[in-house]
Amino acid sequence: MEFEELYKIKMPDEVHQAGTSKQTGFPSPATHYLESTIDLNSILTTNRDATFFIRISGNGWKAHNILDQDVLIINRAAPVKHGKLALVVTDGSFKIERIPTTSVDDLEFTVWGVITYIIHAVL
Amino acid sequence: MIALVDCNSFYASCEQVFRPDLWGKPVVVLSNNDGCVIAANKEAKALTDIPMFEPVFKIKKLLIENQVNFFSSNYTLYGEMSQRVMNTLKLFSPQVEIYSIDESFIDLANMRFVNLNAHGHQIKNTVLQHTGLPVGVGIAPTKVLAKLANSMSKKITGYNHVCVLDTTDKCIKALKKAELKNVWGIGKQHRKRLNNQGIFSAYEFAYEVSLEWVRKNMTVVGERIWRELRGESCLSLAMLPKAKKAIGTAKSFGKKLTDLGMIEEACAYYISEVSEVLRNQNSCAQYIQVFLQTNYHSDRDAQYSKSVTVTLSTATNNTYMLTREAKKALQTIYKPGYRYKKVGVNLSGLIPQEYVQTNIFEQEISKDRSQLMRTVDKLNQKYGKSTVCSALVGNRISQWELVKNDRSPRYTTQWKELLTIDSECL
């Protein structure tokens, strides 16, 4: 390990909030405007216990804007509605389908979960 | 009213959630070191008489011949999925007692006006939708009856995994059908004694045996079960998990070890695992047991096993102090020339951290030391298991740790092990 690397190990940022560090001079003018920093976990996953992350390999679902190595955020608690993109199961294998207008009971596949976001890395 | 919710073939179901190709197929899960079958789903149970707890090497052929899918146990996955189920149950009542990894009691005391059967189905459907795991629900006035209702929910197809015993009539009918061995909390000994008295069904126990007889022969524990079966609630929901009385671990090595140095490293590694559990529940151990054994299944190897228990001068949960003691203990039982299969450690005599007595020759437990352990725990929680550990653990883990060949990925806890679906395989 490079010596410099040591500086990269920091305390966790979970408790980070503007204004929590001690200020010795003037009181912060932001005091009454404090809000928590954006937490992607709470925005992208509304129901943690029903949320699963699933990776896709290959470009077979390009038509759905899903590319190789993208990660799907799937919310199993989300209602299955017409037009939603969903991970489904037919004949024992996973597929991605858009929910058609037919009644949910008449679907030709089993819905595993509704896709809520696609994480695409550009690094 | 109390509901008992339990997951159907929990370990196998956890595996199947992520493997739709295995839906409806036989699945079994093997024990920690792939030693024996510890769980089987209903398809596997129906298929053939796969013996539970039988060493795998004896039945592997049978499993393959019957096209049974088998997995090494993946407790990381099961533990995480269990958490999801328990959290989902909290949507239905603030009072949830987690009874085991796949069972929970829910207090429905404030649900008097809802249709309990519909409510039970809603619990079942919600858990299935959110987590993918099938559950059975038993609802009754007491814990013991809820447990009975739960087992009926599975056995009687018409119930469709939800059984409600909400009237005395229904309870009595259920008790008449239930054999004593299906009653929660009645052990083999008591069952035998009751059978000798001509008591075979749960109904006969609850309504034909007198309270005096139960008190005299089955103590207060039996009395509670007796009362609960009659619909009188005696067992309240335990909301807080009980702190463990002893914590231990012992796992087989990936290959037989002869070298003391390597065994010491494995032992130190186990100590760091168990002492972390100890610190999480704020207790300290008074005794430490270390044991060492060869492979008793082998006819060719010379056999040896030995265990030693050491009383610690001061109860502790400090990894470094425990590691030092374990190392000393190990050296006293180790004999060269044997091929060892496993080393184990067991911490017992657990007492709350704040009650630790120091002995007069020792200084007070140093604040620095517990601060050090807190920091180590925090680092390991953030950066992963064993990021910081005692030097005695060494860096040869891959040389002794058992590789679980058939373990599924840790789909829900490791970013690198996410379920990956091939979009081009059609």
Interface residues (C-beta under 8 A of the other chain):
Chain A: P12 N47 R48 D49 A50 F52 F53 I54 R55 I56 S57 G58 N59 G60 W61 I66 D68 V71 R76 A77 L87 V89 G92 S93 F94 I96 T110 W112
Chain B: P20 D21 L22 W23 Q83 R84 N87 T88 Q129 H130 T131 G132 K378 K382 Y411 T412 W415 L418 L419 T420 I421 D422 S423 E424 C425 L426
